[in-house]
Amino acid sequence: MTLTSTKIKITGTIEVLTGLHIGGDSSFSAIGAIDSAVVRDPKSRGPIIPGSSIKGKLRTLLAREKGTIPESGTAGFKNDCEEITRLFGSSEKNSDAAGTGIQKSRLMFKDAFLINKDELPQVFETKFENTIDRLTAEANPRQIERVIRGAKFDLEIIYNVEKPEQIAEDFANLQTAINLLRNDYLGGGGTRGNGRVEIKDLKAEVVTGALSEDSAIPELK
């Protein structure tokens, strides 16, 4: 039997293909400074990709794929199907499969940290953008900070095994979300060229508990 405390760790690498901007604190900006800086690790001052950003993007892409985001009105998590809520959770009351309470997420996402700083000529770059008023033709320039292409971050996700018979379906849905992200973007400004990423070197292994002999970890690519 599969132990109730069985956990599968999924690891990989997020490689930045085009400058990545996930905004940090911009409550104060000196004259001539960057208008929108990237989020940083307070300890190292290096860039991070928050686990919440990865989780939120994967969930949104999967929900859009499965048609659970309404065309109009409020696009809350309550519209998500059971396959999504059991993976990503829901704070909506009675959203679990049994209809008895809040649905806990089977996936736990770690903040992703830069792992190849020594290979990069620099970590950050400044992208200058301009918005033009269509009536007055007045320009409104701004400076966006980005993590340069070629930067790599460590990806780590913990999958909590609750029902072994659902592992294959859960992993298939996670694979779909990852494939969708490869053709989408992380962070802000994706339609303007920011945030294209590749997900590489995916591996999954049991790190706590054990799986029964008739249960296997599906391969992620």
C-alpha positions as CSV (number, residue, x, y, z in Angstrom):
1,M,0.0,0.0,0.0
2,T,1.1,3.6,-0.7
3,L,1.8,5.4,2.5
4,T,-0.3,8.5,3.2
5,S,2.8,10.6,3.7
6,T,4.3,9.7,0.4
7,K,5.8,12.7,-1.5
8,I,7.3,12.9,-4.9
9,K,9.9,15.6,-5.6
10,I,9.9,17.0,-9.2
11,T,13.1,19.0,-10.1
12,G,14.2,20.7,-13.2
13,T,15.6,23.9,-14.6
14,I,13.9,27.1,-15.8
15,E,16.0,28.7,-18.5
16,V,15.2,32.3,-19.5
17,L,15.0,32.7,-23.3
18,T,14.0,36.3,-23.4
19,G,14.5,38.9,-20.6
20,L,12.3,38.0,-17.6
21,H,10.5,40.6,-15.5
22,I,8.6,39.6,-12.4
23,G,8.1,42.9,-10.5
24,G,9.3,43.5,-7.0
25,D,8.6,46.5,-4.6
26,S,8.3,49.7,-6.6
27,S,6.9,51.9,-3.8
28,F,9.8,54.3,-4.1
29,S,11.8,55.2,-7.2
30,A,14.4,57.9,-7.3
31,I,14.6,60.2,-10.3
32,G,16.4,58.5,-13.1
33,A,16.1,55.1,-11.5
34,I,14.5,51.9,-12.8
35,D,10.7,52.4,-12.9
36,S,10.0,48.7,-12.2
37,A,12.6,46.5,-10.6
38,V,12.5,42.7,-10.5
39,V,11.7,40.8,-7.3
40,R,14.9,39.8,-5.4
41,D,16.0,37.4,-2.7
42,P,16.5,39.6,0.4
43,K,19.6,37.6,1.4
44,S,21.6,37.4,-1.8
45,R,19.9,40.3,-3.6
46,G,19.8,38.0,-6.6
47,P,16.6,37.5,-8.7
48,I,14.1,34.8,-7.8
49,I,11.0,33.4,-9.5
50,P,8.4,33.2,-6.7
51,G,6.8,29.8,-6.4
52,S,3.4,31.6,-6.4
53,S,4.2,33.0,-9.8
54,I,5.0,29.5,-11.2
55,K,2.0,27.9,-9.6
56,G,-0.4,30.7,-10.7
57,K,0.8,30.6,-14.3
58,L,0.6,26.8,-14.6
59,R,-2.9,26.8,-13.0
60,T,-4.2,29.6,-15.3
61,L,-2.8,27.9,-18.4
62,L,-4.3,24.6,-17.5
63,A,-7.7,26.1,-16.6
64,R,-7.8,27.9,-19.9
65,E,-6.9,24.7,-21.7
66,K,-9.8,22.8,-19.9
67,G,-12.2,25.7,-20.5
68,T,-12.9,26.4,-16.8
69,I,-12.2,30.2,-17.1
70,P,-15.5,31.8,-18.0
71,E,-15.7,34.2,-21.0
72,S,-17.2,36.9,-18.8
73,G,-17.9,37.6,-15.2
74,T,-15.6,36.7,-12.3
75,A,-12.9,34.1,-13.1
76,G,-12.5,32.8,-9.6
77,F,-11.0,29.4,-8.7
78,K,-14.5,28.1,-7.9
79,N,-15.0,27.6,-11.7
80,D,-12.1,25.1,-11.9
81,C,-12.7,21.5,-12.5
82,E,-11.8,18.8,-9.9
83,E,-8.7,17.8,-11.8
84,I,-7.3,21.3,-11.3
85,T,-8.4,22.0,-7.7
86,R,-6.9,18.8,-6.4
87,L,-3.6,19.7,-8.0
88,F,-3.5,23.4,-7.1
89,G,-6.1,23.7,-4.3
90,S,-9.0,26.0,-3.7
91,S,-10.0,28.2,-0.8
92,E,-13.6,28.0,-1.8
93,K,-15.7,26.2,0.9
94,N,-16.9,22.7,0.0
95,S,-14.5,22.7,-3.0
96,D,-13.0,19.3,-2.2
97,A,-14.1,16.1,-3.9
98,A,-16.2,15.1,-0.9
99,G,-17.8,18.5,-0.7
100,T,-16.9,18.8,3.0
101,G,-14.3,21.6,3.1
102,I,-11.4,23.5,1.5
103,Q,-9.4,21.6,-1.2
104,K,-5.7,21.3,-0.3
105,S,-3.2,21.6,-3.0
106,R,-1.3,18.4,-3.9
107,L,1.5,20.5,-5.5
108,M,3.9,22.6,-3.4
109,F,6.1,25.1,-5.3
110,K,9.4,26.3,-4.1
111,D,10.8,29.8,-5.0
112,A,13.2,29.3,-7.8
113,F,16.7,30.8,-7.3
114,L,19.4,31.7,-9.9
115,I,21.9,28.8,-10.3
116,N,24.3,30.0,-13.0
117,K,25.3,33.5,-12.0
118,D,29.0,32.8,-12.6
119,E,28.2,31.9,-16.3
120,L,26.5,35.2,-17.0
121,P,28.2,38.4,-18.1
122,Q,25.7,40.2,-15.9
123,V,22.4,39.3,-14.2
124,F,20.2,42.3,-14.9
125,E,19.5,44.5,-17.9
126,T,17.4,47.6,-18.4
127,K,14.8,47.6,-21.2
128,F,13.5,51.0,-22.3
129,E,9.9,51.1,-23.3
130,N,7.7,53.9,-24.6
131,T,3.9,54.4,-24.7
132,I,2.6,56.9,-27.1
133,D,-0.6,58.9,-26.6
134,R,-2.5,58.4,-29.8
135,L,-4.2,61.8,-29.6
136,T,-1.3,64.0,-28.6
137,A,1.6,61.8,-29.8
138,E,3.2,62.5,-26.4
139,A,5.8,59.9,-25.4
140,N,5.8,58.3,-21.9
141,P,9.1,56.5,-21.5
142,R,9.9,54.0,-18.7
143,Q,12.7,51.7,-17.7
144,I,12.0,48.0,-17.0
145,E,14.5,45.8,-15.2
146,R,14.8,42.3,-16.6
147,V,16.8,39.2,-15.8
148,I,18.9,38.5,-18.9
149,R,18.4,35.6,-21.3
150,G,20.5,32.6,-20.5
151,A,19.8,32.8,-16.7
152,K,18.8,29.5,-15.2
153,F,16.7,28.9,-12.1
154,D,16.2,25.7,-10.1
155,L,12.7,24.3,-10.3
156,E,11.4,22.2,-7.4
157,I,7.8,21.0,-6.9
158,I,6.6,18.5,-4.3
159,Y,3.6,16.3,-5.2
160,N,1.7,14.9,-2.3
161,V,0.4,11.4,-3.1
162,E,-3.2,11.2,-1.9
163,K,-4.7,8.6,-4.3
164,P,-2.2,6.4,-6.1
165,E,-4.7,5.7,-8.9
166,Q,-4.7,9.4,-9.8
167,I,-1.0,9.9,-10.1
168,A,-0.9,9.2,-13.8
169,E,-3.8,11.7,-14.5
170,D,-2.3,14.3,-12.2
171,F,1.1,14.1,-13.9
172,A,-0.5,14.2,-17.3
173,N,-2.2,17.4,-16.4
174,L,1.0,18.9,-14.9
175,Q,2.8,17.9,-18.2
176,T,0.1,19.7,-20.2
177,A,0.5,22.8,-18.1
178,I,4.3,22.7,-18.5
179,N,4.0,22.3,-22.2
180,L,1.7,25.3,-22.4
181,L,4.1,27.4,-20.4
182,R,6.9,26.6,-22.9
183,N,4.8,28.4,-25.5
184,D,3.6,31.2,-23.2
185,Y,5.5,33.4,-20.8
186,L,6.3,34.1,-17.1
187,G,6.0,37.4,-15.4
188,G,5.0,40.7,-17.0
189,G,5.2,42.1,-20.6
190,G,4.9,38.7,-22.3
191,T,3.1,40.2,-25.3
192,R,6.0,42.6,-25.7
193,G,8.6,39.9,-25.8
194,N,9.4,39.3,-22.1
195,G,9.4,36.1,-20.1
196,R,9.8,33.3,-22.6
197,V,11.2,30.3,-20.8
198,E,12.2,26.7,-21.4
199,I,11.7,23.9,-18.8
200,K,14.5,21.4,-18.9
201,D,15.9,18.3,-17.1
202,L,12.7,17.3,-15.4
203,K,13.1,14.4,-12.9
204,A,10.7,12.9,-10.4
205,E,11.6,10.7,-7.4
206,V,9.9,9.5,-4.2
207,V,11.5,11.4,-1.3
208,T,9.2,10.5,1.6
209,G,7.3,7.2,2.1
210,A,7.0,4.7,-0.7
211,L,4.8,3.7,-3.6
212,S,3.3,0.2,-4.0
213,E,4.7,-2.1,-6.6
214,D,1.8,-1.5,-8.9
215,S,2.3,2.3,-8.8
216,A,4.8,4.1,-10.9
217,I,6.0,7.7,-11.4
218,P,5.1,8.9,-14.9
219,E,7.9,10.5,-16.8
220,L,7.9,14.2,-17.3
221,K,9.5,15.8,-20.3
